Amino acid sequence: MMVLMLVFTLMSVGLFYATRIQEVQDELAIVFGPSAFTERESSRRSHLTFLLFTYASPLMLALVLATANNFLNRSRR
């Protein structure tokens, strides 16, 4: 159950960073109207943050799972 919650949390953070990219905001403005997303940020910085998160999230998930597994194995001894 906790792994599922962790996966959904990482997906939510990824979607949050994706909505801060200018191109994604433009597409969402087409669907929901132009007033839905008015906050602007540097497109390059948002895009790099999203890519960094996308590439690093599997590594973070593996690190959390390995740590939890290691903790459980040590507590069983």
N, C-alpha and C positions, 0 to 999 in steps of 0.2 A: 504494500500500500504506500509506503513512504517513497519507494522508487518511482511509482506512478506520479505521486505528487511532485517529486523533484523534476521529472520529465516535463510535466505540464507547466511548472514554474519556469523552467528554462525556455520552453516554447513561448510563454507569455512575454518574457523579457526579450526574446528574439523578435517577436511581433512588435513590441514597443519600439525597439531600435529601428525596425523596418519602416514604421510609420513616420520616422523623423527624416527619412531620405526624401529629397525633393521630388524625384520621379514617382515614388509611391504616393506621396501627398497629392500630386497632380492626378493620378489615376483614381484615388479615393474621392477627390473633388468632383470628378466626372460622375461618380456613382451617387454620392451623398449631397452634392451641391458645393458651390465654391466657398461658402462661409463655414464649412465644417472644419477645415484645417487652415488657419490663418497664420499660425506661428511659423516663422522662417528661421532657419539656422544654416550655417555653412554646409552646403551639400556634400562637399568633399569630406569634411570631418565626420558627418553622420554616416556616410557610406563606408568609410574606413572603420568606424566603430562597429557597424553592423557586420562587416566582413570579419573583423577580429573576433567578435562574439561568436559568429557562425563557425569559424574554424576552431575556436578554443572551447566551445561548449561540450563537445564529446570528450575532450581531455579532462575538463572539470568534472563531468559526470563520472568518468572512470576513476578519477582521483577520490571522489567522495565514496563511491562504491567500494573501492579497494581499502580505504580507511575504515569504513564501517565493517567490512568483512574481516579485516585484521583485528579490529576491536572485539568483534564477536568471538573470533577464534581464541584470542587471549583470555577473554572472560570465561570461556568454557573450560579452560585448563585449570 
